[in-house]
């Protein structure tokens, strides 16, 4: 995997597309060029099953003719740049008007964006990827009780993006990503259980060892053996494991996304300035964390965001906003636009539910009796009403301790109520784009036997 990405050459391609679009009759334009490289190895039962490598070069040209907009995505060199620019302008002229489609205001554009140290040039040979995957699988299979493997993998990738606009922005940045994962099975017949573990980092040296990842996967799997069902109950306290809690915080992010608010598909759309989380809880979003997993020096429109308290002391303070979404809501962008080919949509970056003051063990002791969730099943979340119903597996808690594994249950409530009943622990792993500690949520319904 080559570590070289010629940003100057990509910027030249983007600028050429813009110049051609303006010459063809566009009033404004922007262009994104992305180059990516990746390699991965997957193994199962001690043998390499697949080795994959990919390279891609893609660009997206977006043009504006008055309030009409159109875009074209293609591979550089596949089609003459002039033809692409002329075609995009012709498409825009016959497109319906969109009063909110626009480039970022010139005053909002970043002129001196930071270096966030997102790129590790370390070269990992394919053989080393295979060795890591095999070591992770072997460590998992060595745990007593593990009977089979669903496979393990290791990967290395990098990407570079440049953005240029017709009103003066030109910028680029590069990022890298390394990963390891393994999934194994314990038990046999109808009593088999599966679980997994993984790690993903920007810098290779920061990765957990294959042996540690494998050990955790094996131990998690064996703990799930011989699960029981529990009785249906109301007002059950449910504790979410951190990797499940991250998904819960993701629901909060979806509910405060400006695009959902503009479409009226969020149950929090009328709650700005009101309490939506339990008092004392804060959710922050920061795109400028050095080596952050979702850091970016500027967004998909050339705007540099800053750290924001999206929800502060339980009170909703911000939406995630791109320029067009902000315009639709009568607001101003906060640098959360993500370019996805033709569109710019608001997204979170490095999102975190700030930790509480007690450790997970103390939180479980405080709960006493309840359900500790390690995996959720299904997509039973209605973001318009907040209704929440998910299949779940995990462990029953008694006398403040983990007692036995549980499966085939459903947990249900409404997100509006759940948000007001969250108690976080203090265990934070900042290596994920969405960061959450162990959390306890009171007053849920559990459907069992």
C-alpha distance (Angstrom), angle and dihedral (degrees) to the residues before:
residue distance angle dihedral
X1 . . .
X2 3.75 . .
X3 3.79 115.9 .
X4 3.78 93.0 -153.2
X5 3.78 120.4 104.7
X6 3.78 113.4 167.6
X7 3.79 101.5 -142.5
X8 3.78 92.3 179.1
X9 3.80 91.4 57.4
X10 3.81 92.1 48.1
X11 3.81 91.4 48.6
X12 3.77 89.0 50.9
X13 3.82 90.3 54.0
X14 3.81 91.6 48.6
X15 3.80 93.0 47.8
X16 3.80 91.3 49.0
X17 3.80 91.1 53.8
X18 3.79 91.2 51.0
X19 3.81 93.1 48.7
X20 3.79 90.9 50.2
X21 3.81 91.6 48.5
X22 3.80 92.3 51.4
X23 3.79 90.1 48.0
X24 3.82 89.1 52.0
X25 3.80 91.9 55.8
X26 3.80 107.5 -84.8
X27 3.78 117.2 144.1
X28 3.81 93.0 -153.5
X29 3.77 136.9 0.1
X30 3.77 144.5 174.5
X31 3.78 132.5 -164.8
X32 3.78 134.5 -159.8
X33 3.79 123.6 -162.6
X34 3.81 118.6 -169.7
X35 3.78 127.8 -172.4
X36 3.80 120.0 -172.9
X37 3.79 136.9 178.1
X38 3.80 127.7 -172.8
X39 3.79 142.3 165.9
X40 3.78 130.3 -171.6
X41 3.79 139.1 177.2
X42 3.80 125.3 -157.7
X43 3.80 124.3 -165.8
X44 3.78 137.3 -177.8
X45 3.81 130.7 -170.2
X46 3.77 93.3 -6.3
X47 3.80 97.5 -49.9
X48 3.78 132.2 100.8
X49 3.81 108.5 -113.8
X50 3.79 101.7 178.9
X51 3.76 142.0 2.1
X52 3.78 116.3 -164.0
X53 3.77 133.9 -175.5
X54 3.77 128.0 -179.1
X55 3.76 137.4 -177.3
X56 3.77 126.8 -176.9
X57 3.76 138.6 176.9
X58 3.78 115.2 -169.7
X59 3.76 136.8 165.2
X60 3.78 135.1 -170.5
X61 3.79 122.0 -157.1
X62 3.79 117.2 -162.7
X63 3.81 120.3 -170.3
X64 3.78 133.7 -172.3
X65 3.78 126.6 -153.0
X66 3.77 105.3 -178.3
X67 3.80 105.5 -55.0
X68 3.77 92.3 -21.6
X69 3.79 120.7 99.2
X70 3.80 137.1 -173.8
X71 3.77 135.7 167.1
X72 3.77 140.5 -163.8
X73 3.79 128.8 -157.4
X74 3.79 121.3 -160.5
X75 3.77 146.0 139.7
X76 3.80 115.8 -88.1
X77 3.78 110.9 -106.1
X78 3.80 94.5 18.4
X79 3.79 92.0 96.5
X80 3.77 132.6 17.0
X81 3.82 108.6 -90.1
X82 3.81 92.4 -134.9
X83 3.81 92.0 54.9
X84 3.80 90.5 49.4
X85 3.80 92.6 50.8
X86 3.82 93.1 47.1
X87 3.80 91.6 47.3
X88 3.82 92.0 50.4
X89 3.81 91.6 51.6
X90 3.81 91.6 47.1
X91 3.81 89.4 51.7
X92 3.79 91.9 49.4
X93 3.80 92.8 52.4
X94 3.81 91.4 60.1
X95 3.82 97.1 38.2
X96 3.81 121.0 105.7
X97 3.77 115.9 -97.3
X98 3.78 117.2 -95.3
X99 3.81 111.5 -164.9
X100 3.80 92.5 -164.2
X101 3.82 102.0 46.2
X102 3.79 109.4 105.8
X103 3.77 147.6 126.7
X104 3.78 118.8 -95.7
X105 3.80 113.9 -83.7
X106 3.78 110.9 -91.9
X107 3.81 90.7 -122.7
X108 3.82 90.0 59.8
X109 3.81 96.3 53.2
X110 3.77 118.2 112.3
X111 3.79 114.4 -112.2
X112 3.79 99.1 175.3
X113 3.78 110.9 23.8
X114 3.82 120.6 -177.4
X115 3.79 130.7 -107.5
X116 3.80 104.2 -119.2
X117 3.83 97.2 -174.9
X118 3.81 93.7 -119.1
X119 3.81 98.8 150.1
X120 3.80 128.0 80.0
X121 3.82 111.5 -174.7
X122 3.81 93.1 -162.1
X123 3.80 110.5 139.2
X124 3.81 113.9 -140.6
X125 3.82 114.3 -164.4
X126 3.79 117.2 -134.3
X127 3.80 89.3 -117.0
X128 3.81 89.9 57.6
X129 3.81 90.9 51.3
X130 3.80 89.4 52.4
X131 3.80 91.9 48.2
X132 3.80 91.6 51.9
X133 3.80 92.9 49.3
X134 3.82 91.8 48.1
X135 3.82 91.4 47.7
X136 3.80 92.0 51.3
X137 3.79 91.8 49.6
X138 3.81 92.5 46.3
X139 3.81 91.6 51.2
X140 3.80 91.1 50.7
X141 3.81 93.4 46.4
X142 3.81 89.8 50.9
X143 3.80 91.8 65.6
X144 3.83 108.6 101.9
X145 3.78 109.6 -108.2
X146 3.80 97.5 29.1
X147 3.81 107.0 122.3
X148 3.78 107.6 174.3
X149 3.77 145.0 6.9
X150 3.78 130.6 -119.5
X151 3.78 88.1 -166.6
X152 3.78 142.7 -90.4
X153 3.77 133.9 -124.7
X154 3.77 146.2 -172.9
X155 3.79 128.9 -161.5
X156 3.78 144.0 -179.3
X157 3.77 126.5 -165.6
X158 3.76 144.6 159.9
X159 3.75 137.9 -171.3
X160 3.76 141.5 -172.4
X161 3.79 128.5 -156.1
X162 3.75 132.2 -170.7
X163 3.77 127.6 -172.0
X164 3.78 127.0 -165.4
X165 3.79 128.9 177.7
X166 3.78 133.8 -167.4
X167 3.79 91.3 -119.7
X168 3.75 97.5 61.1
X169 3.79 113.5 -78.5
X170 3.79 120.2 129.4
X171 3.78 121.1 164.2
X172 3.77 144.2 143.2
X173 3.77 142.1 -172.5
X174 3.80 138.7 178.4
X175 3.77 132.2 -143.4
X176 3.80 137.2 -173.5
X177 3.79 132.8 -155.8
X178 3.80 133.1 -166.7
X179 3.79 126.1 -175.6
X180 3.81 145.9 180.0
X181 3.79 129.3 -172.9
X182 3.80 143.0 166.3
X183 3.80 136.1 -175.4
X184 3.82 124.7 -167.0
X185 3.79 140.9 177.2
X186 3.79 130.1 -131.5
X187 3.80 127.6 -166.5
X188 3.78 127.1 19.2
X189 3.80 142.7 -105.2
X190 3.81 113.5 2.1
X191 3.80 90.7 -14.0
X192 3.78 97.5 66.5
X193 3.80 119.3 130.1
X194 3.79 128.6 -166.7
X195 3.80 133.3 -158.9
X196 3.77 138.9 156.1
X197 3.76 147.1 -163.4
X198 3.80 134.4 -155.4
X199 3.77 145.4 168.3
X200 3.80 130.9 -150.1
X201 3.81 126.0 -175.5
X202 3.78 141.5 166.2
X203 3.82 91.7 -130.7
X204 3.78 121.3 51.7
X205 3.81 94.4 -142.4
X206 3.81 90.2 58.4
X207 3.82 94.0 61.1
X208 3.78 118.8 112.6
X209 3.80 110.8 -113.1
X210 3.81 118.4 -93.6
X211 3.79 89.3 -118.8
X212 3.82 92.7 54.9
X213 3.80 92.6 47.6
X214 3.80 91.0 48.6
X215 3.80 93.8 47.0
X216 3.82 91.6 51.6
X217 3.80 91.9 48.0
X218 3.79 92.7 50.3
X219 3.79 94.6 46.4
X220 3.80 93.0 47.5
X221 3.79 90.6 51.2
X222 3.79 96.8 48.8
X223 3.80 91.7 49.1
X224 3.80 88.9 61.6
X225 3.81 94.6 60.6
X226 3.83 120.0 120.1
X227 3.80 97.8 13.2
X228 3.78 122.1 -170.5
X229 3.76 134.4 -149.5
X230 3.77 119.2 -120.6
X231 3.77 132.1 -149.3
X232 3.77 121.3 -86.7
X233 3.77 110.9 -99.9
X234 3.78 144.9 169.8
X235 3.78 127.9 -138.3
X236 3.80 91.4 28.8
X237 3.80 117.8 162.9
X238 3.79 109.4 -129.9
X239 3.80 121.6 -161.4
X240 3.81 116.7 -156.0
X241 3.80 119.5 -147.0
X242 3.86 109.4 -128.9
X243 3.79 94.7 -103.3
X244 3.82 89.2 52.4
X245 3.80 90.9 42.8
X246 3.80 89.3 57.5
X247 3.79 88.6 62.4
X248 3.79 89.8 49.5
X249 3.81 90.7 54.2
X250 3.80 86.8 47.9
X251 3.82 87.6 62.0
X252 3.79 88.7 54.9
X253 3.81 89.7 50.9
X254 3.80 91.1 51.1
X255 3.79 91.2 49.8
X256 3.83 93.3 53.5
X257 3.80 96.0 43.5
X258 3.78 108.9 123.1
X259 3.80 92.4 -138.9
X260 3.82 90.5 59.1
X261 3.78 90.2 46.8
X262 3.81 91.5 51.3
X263 3.82 90.7 48.9
X264 3.82 90.0 46.0
X265 3.80 90.6 -124.9
X266 3.81 96.7 124.2
X267 3.79 124.3 87.7
X268 3.83 87.8 -145.7
X269 3.81 94.8 54.9
X270 3.84 93.1 113.6
X271 3.81 97.2 38.8
X272 3.82 104.9 86.6
X273 3.80 109.3 139.3
X274 3.80 91.9 13.3
X275 3.78 131.8 106.9
X276 3.81 110.1 -92.9
X277 3.82 100.7 155.6
X278 3.78 131.5 46.6
X279 3.80 111.6 -77.3
X280 3.79 112.5 -90.8
X281 3.81 95.2 32.6
X282 3.79 121.7 117.0
X283 3.78 131.0 -174.0
X284 3.80 117.6 -162.0
X285 3.79 132.9 -171.5
X286 3.80 120.3 -159.5
X287 3.83 123.8 176.6
X288 3.81 93.3 179.5
X289 3.81 102.5 66.1
X290 3.80 109.5 132.5
X291 3.84 107.3 -113.7
X292 3.79 89.2 0.1
X293 3.82 113.8 163.0
X294 3.82 92.8 -122.6
X295 3.79 100.2 23.3
X296 3.78 119.9 138.5
X297 3.81 129.7 177.8
X298 3.81 90.1 -141.3
X299 3.78 135.0 4.3
X300 3.79 130.7 -115.6
X301 3.80 90.5 -76.4
X302 3.81 99.4 45.9
X303 3.81 95.9 -98.1
X304 3.81 119.8 133.1
X305 3.78 111.3 -138.4
X306 3.78 126.4 -152.5
X307 3.77 134.9 -146.5
X308 3.81 109.9 -72.9
X309 3.78 134.3 -171.3
X310 3.79 97.0 -134.8
X311 3.80 91.2 -177.8
X312 3.81 116.8 17.4
X313 3.80 123.2 -168.2
X314 3.79 86.8 -16.9
X315 3.83 94.4 -52.8
X316 3.81 120.9 119.0
X317 3.83 108.9 -120.7
X318 3.82 107.5 161.4
X319 3.79 145.5 26.5
X320 3.80 120.9 -148.0
X321 3.80 101.4 -105.7
X322 3.79 139.9 -170.7
X323 3.81 119.6 -173.6
X324 3.80 97.7 -96.7
X325 3.81 93.4 43.3
X326 3.79 90.6 47.7
X327 3.80 90.5 50.1
X328 3.80 90.5 51.7
X329 3.81 90.0 52.8
X330 3.80 94.3 42.9
X331 3.81 91.7 -111.5
X332 3.81 140.1 109.2
X333 3.80 126.9 -100.7
X334 3.80 117.5 -100.6
X335 3.81 94.3 -159.9
X336 3.81 98.1 -95.5
X337 3.82 98.1 123.3
X338 3.82 115.5 130.2
X339 3.78 117.6 -163.4
X340 3.79 113.3 -135.0
X341 3.79 105.8 176.1
X342 3.79 104.3 -80.4
X343 3.77 98.2 9.7
X344 3.77 141.9 57.3
X345 3.80 112.1 -149.4
X346 3.81 128.3 176.0
X347 3.81 116.7 -107.5
X348 3.77 139.6 167.5
X349 3.81 120.1 -105.6
X350 3.82 119.1 -166.2
X351 3.81 99.2 -2.9
X352 3.79 121.6 -173.6
X353 3.77 138.0 -179.9
X354 3.79 99.7 -146.7
X355 3.83 111.6 -117.8
X356 3.77 126.5 -106.9
X357 3.79 128.4 -128.5
X358 3.82 104.0 -100.9
X359 3.77 131.6 69.9
X360 3.84 121.2 -113.9
X361 3.80 93.4 -105.0
X362 3.80 90.9 54.3
X363 3.81 90.3 47.3
X364 3.82 90.5 53.7
X365 3.81 90.7 48.2
X366 3.78 88.8 50.2
X367 3.81 91.3 51.5
X368 3.80 92.3 49.5
X369 3.82 100.3 -179.1
X370 3.80 123.5 26.8
X371 3.77 147.2 89.4
X372 3.83 124.2 -63.2
X373 3.83 109.3 -155.6
X374 3.80 121.1 -150.9
X375 3.81 99.9 164.9
X376 3.80 136.7 22.7
X377 3.80 125.7 -154.8
X378 3.79 129.7 -155.9
X379 3.79 133.8 11.4
X380 3.79 101.6 -94.5
X381 3.80 97.9 149.2
X382 3.82 121.3 117.7
X383 3.80 108.2 -160.5
X384 3.81 92.1 -169.5
X385 3.80 95.8 58.2
X386 3.82 101.6 16.4
X387 3.80 93.2 -123.5
X388 3.82 109.6 158.1
X389 3.82 127.4 -165.6
X390 3.82 122.4 153.9
X391 3.77 136.6 164.9
X392 3.80 110.0 -118.6
X393 3.78 145.1 -170.9
X394 3.76 129.0 -168.4
X395 3.79 139.1 98.5
X396 3.77 137.7 -47.2
X397 3.79 115.9 -123.2
X398 3.79 122.6 -145.6
X399 3.80 129.7 174.1
X400 3.79 89.9 -0.6
X401 3.81 95.3 -56.7
X402 3.82 138.6 95.9
X403 3.82 104.4 -96.0
X404 3.83 111.8 175.7
X405 3.84 142.2 -24.7
X406 3.81 119.9 -85.6
X407 3.81 131.7 -162.4
X408 3.81 141.0 167.0
X409 3.78 96.9 45.1
X410 3.79 133.7 124.6
X411 3.79 127.0 -142.4
X412 3.79 120.1 -156.0
X413 3.78 142.3 177.6
X414 3.80 138.3 116.1
X415 3.79 120.0 -77.3
X416 3.81 90.5 -132.5
X417 3.81 88.9 60.8
X418 3.80 93.9 39.2
X419 3.81 91.8 53.6
X420 3.81 89.7 56.6
X421 3.81 94.1 50.7
X422 3.81 102.8 49.7
X423 3.80 121.3 129.1
X424 3.85 113.6 -176.3
X425 3.79 127.9 -154.1
X426 3.80 122.8 -144.6
X427 3.83 101.5 -108.9
X428 3.80 106.4 115.7
X429 3.82 126.6 175.1
X430 3.79 107.7 -169.7
X431 3.80 95.7 -169.9
X432 3.82 93.2 93.1
X433 3.80 131.9 77.4
X434 3.80 88.9 -126.1
X435 3.79 112.1 42.0
X436 3.78 123.8 -164.5
X437 3.80 135.5 155.6
X438 3.78 125.7 -138.8
X439 3.81 106.1 -65.8
X440 3.80 135.3 -163.5
X441 3.82 121.3 -149.5
X442 3.76 119.4 -167.3
X443 3.79 128.8 -149.7
X444 3.80 102.9 30.3
X445 3.80 126.5 148.1
X446 3.80 117.3 -121.0
X447 3.81 118.7 -161.0
X448 3.80 111.9 -158.2
X449 3.77 133.6 136.6
